[in-house]
Amino acid sequence: MAGRAADERTEAELEAHAEKLRAAGAFIPEVREAVARRVVGQEQMIQRLVIGLLSGGHVLLEGVPGLAKTLAVRSLADAIDTTFHRIQFTPDLLPADLIGTLIWEETTRQFVPKKGPIFANLILADEINRAPAKVQSALLEAMQERQVTIGEESHPVPTPFLVLATQNPIEHEGTYPLPEAQVDRFMLKVRVDYPEREDERLILRRIVAEELEPLRSVATPEHILAARALLPGIRIDPRVEDYILDLVRATRDPAKYDDALKGWIEVGASPRATIFLGRAARAQALIEGRPFVLPEDIHALALDVLRHRVLMTFEAEAEEVTPDQVVRRLLEVVPVP
């Protein structure tokens, strides 16, 4: 009897927590619908942007020009009553253009900081791979430490703070490969593909003018922070934890699961992938109002979390084997609980 009562209490607590999650995440469908009014046929991209927003994980969007990457980020910012800056990354961009600089103030006879566009809640780093290493280093400090250094002083960035970056995978002229340390700071790398035929027909019919449909703000930073505060309470069963660990560790020793993968991966995913996969899965559960993570959440998010953390060997590149192919194969062979 006592054991059954304990189980009932546990179920009651789970239901109470689920109710809190649903209340805290009530704004999420409105945000997604607002963005979808402008961006047609990119539901997965919108979903991943919302996951990044809820979990505080930076998102890298990769796709050819014209797939509404920039529009999606701008629309997300419009749907939230928060500060937003779009920064166009170019080869001649300087760190001071990003973080700010010290200026001389005649009245006080002192140098005072003039803060740059990085001081906003949402940052759109457009064509991020066009900026040189010093700019990437300044951005990396903001992404990882949630602060920037101007002169000899450190200044915290606003909370919440999120970098949503775009890059073109086929453009090489005037681009710089992103440092591995910086790529690893992005929770998700999302591949944006062409819309389906009927979605493109809807785009053709809907976009008849250059003006964007005005969006009403449906959320505030306080809504986002309140939802984030509930993420640690979303339960990950030990069997699901094992699944996360198995997937991440499989990138370091893929031959354990499939001999065909031997010699393809030079460097596997770091423990940061383990952390991000769990955090993203919790955000996915929050979106669906669940107080627990399912193996399906891990399976759905693993490719976006792992694809940019797997470095291929020369042999794999010579055979045109991509990280996506390897991760998809691991998702097939690693047992699901």
C-alpha angles and dihedrals in degrees: 000000000000091000092050091048089052090051091049091050090050091051090047091051091049091051091048090051091047089053090052090050093051091049094047092046097045090110094056098081089048091053092048092047092048092053092043090058088068102027114056125197099005101101094143093052091050090048092052092048090054091048090053090048094051096043099039092239121143116239130214115202115200123188144113118281119282100038095113097252094138092039091053093053093045090049091050089053091049090052091056124063094230143106117283134181129184114208118193107212114217134167091255095051114126128208089245089058087060108036102020133241145241118276129190114249113203096200095058096027089227140109111254128187119257104200120224132220093279087082098088136097095243122035123190107202098194115203090355094184092066095074124087127247098270092057091047089051092053091048091047091058091053092047096048106028098030088229140083131213119232112181105323097330131087119222123195118232118232122278123269096037124180134169115208109186134187131202138176112234096202101046115093103158110102095359132124125208109247114247112257090237090058096044088053090058091065109092093204135024107197122196109215114206135187116287122253118267096258091046089053089049088054090050089052092052097041102044102067097137137038093239117098120231107257114247126211116224108251100176142035134209087259090060090052095047092047090053092047091053089063096053096087089057092060105103125234110197115228089244090055089047088054089051091053091048093046093052096047094043090047088067087062096047107020094158088070087072103028128014089207089068094057112121096012101098119062097178125014130209120295126232086266086074089057091052094046094046091054093045094048091048090053089052089051090052090049091053089055094043094244123143091210140050122245126210086242089065091056092045092050095049102036096089094053092046098045108033095082094042097059116086114200126221123244089254092055092049090048089054090045093242110160131206088245091059092050095047091047090052091050089051087056098048104034106089116249115221 
